[in-house]
Amino acid sequence: MTSVTFALPEKTKEEMKKFSWVNWSEVARETILTKEKLFELLKKTESKEEKELTEWSVALGRKIKKGRWERLLKKLSPEEREELLGE
């Protein structure tokens, strides 16, 4: 395992001393590993395939909404349509 050293503000170091039972190295290690997993997941969601799937999903949703909107408009009377659309 590799060692990493980093600087903290003096005030933070003093606050950490108040919690002497906490294994701060373990807290830092867990936090870094969690961030690493998050960044890996983020990288996957930025892949070409994921972007294509998202675009396809959005386009499909818009088509469905448009079709439903058109069906609902057909059910309205001309007066209701005019009032709704302001025509």
N, C-alpha and C positions, 0 to 999 in steps of 0.2 A: 504494500500500500504506500502511496506517495504522501508526503507531508506538505501542507500548504500553510503559509504564514500570511496574515493580513493585519492591517492596522485598524484600530478602533479609536474613536474619541475617548479621551480620559474619563469623561463623565459616564460613558457607557460601560467602561471597564469597572468603574466604582459601583455602578448599579448591579453589574454581574456578580460582584463580590458578595452582595447581599443574599445571593442564592447559591451558596457554596455547595449545596448538595446536587446542583444541576451539572451534568456532564456537558459543558458547552461545546466541546469538540464533537460529541455525538449530535447535538442539536444542529450544529453547522453542517455536519456530514449529511444528516437526513434532509435538511433544507436544500442543500446543493443537489442531492440525488432526486428529490422531488422536482426541482426546477429542470433538471436534465430530462426527466420523463415528460414534463410539460412541453419543453422545447422540441423533443422528438415527435410528440403528438402534433404540435403546431406545424412542424415540417411536413408531416404526412398530409395534413389538411391543405397544404399549399401545393400539393403535387398536381400535375397536369390532369390526371384521371379524376381527382377530387374536384378540381375546378370545373371540368366538363360535366360531372354528375350534378354539381350545384347549379350550373347554368341550365342543364336539361330539366332539373326539378322546378326551377323558377319558371321556365318557359311553359312547362306542363301546367303548373298552377295558374298561370295567367290565362292559358287557353280555357281551362276549366271554369275560371271565374267569368271570363268573357261569354262563354256559352251559357252559363247559368243566368247571367245578367240579361242576355238577349231573350232567353225563355221567359224570364220574369216580366220583361217589358211587353212581350206579346200577350201576357195575361191581363195587363192593365187596359182600362178603357182609354180612348183618345184623350179624354179630359184629365184622367189621372196621370197619363204619360206627360201631357203638357205641363201640369202642375209640378210634377217631379223634375222634369228636365228644363223647365222654364222656357219652353218653346212658344 
